[in-house]
Amino acid sequence: SRVASASPDETVRVWDAASGKELQKLEGHIHFVNGVAFSGDGSKVASASTDRTVRIWDAASGSKVASASTDRTVRIWDAASGKELQKLEGHTAFVTGVSFSGDGSRVASASRDKTV
C-alpha cells in the first residue's frame, strides 16, 4: 500500500508503506503543501497548499494531469515525475476548473472571467 505526505518544501511525496521507499515526488506548488489525500480508488492524489491552490495528481505513472489556479493559469503536469510540462495563460480571472477531453489531446478550462 502507499501513503502520501505533504511538506513545507513545496512537494508531495508518495511512499511505499511497507518499505518506506519513495515512489514519486510531485512538484509544482510554490508554497507549503499542507494537506494530501488519495481518491477512494487510489488513482489520484489531491494536494492543498498555502499557495491557495489544490492540485490533482495522477498516482499512476505515465499520465498527465491539469491544475487550475488563482494565478489565472492552467498547468499541465507529468504525473510520473511531477514536472510541469506546460503553462497555459489567457484567462483574466482565476481558473475554477479544468478537464481533459476523452482522448486526452485537449484540455478545457473555466474561469471567473466567464469564459471556457
C-alpha positions, 0 to 999 in steps of 0.5 A: 500500500502507499501513503502520501505526505505533504511538506513545507518544501513545496512537494508531495511525496508518495511512499511505499508503506511497507518499505518506506521507499519513495515512489514519486515526488510531485512538484509544482506548488510554490508554497507549503503543501499542507494537506494530501489525500488519495481518491477512494480508488487510489488513482489520484492524489489531491494536494492543498497548499498555502499557495491557495491552490489544490492540485490533482495528481495522477498516482499512476505513472505515465499520465498527465494531469491539469491544475487550475489556479488563482494565478489565472493559469492552467498547468499541465503536469507529468504525473510520473515525475511531477514536472510541469510540462506546460503553462497555459495563460489567457484567462483574466480571472482565476481558473475554477476548473479544468478537464481533459477531453476523452482522448486526452489531446485537449484540455478545457478550462473555466474561469471567473472571467466567464469564459471556457 
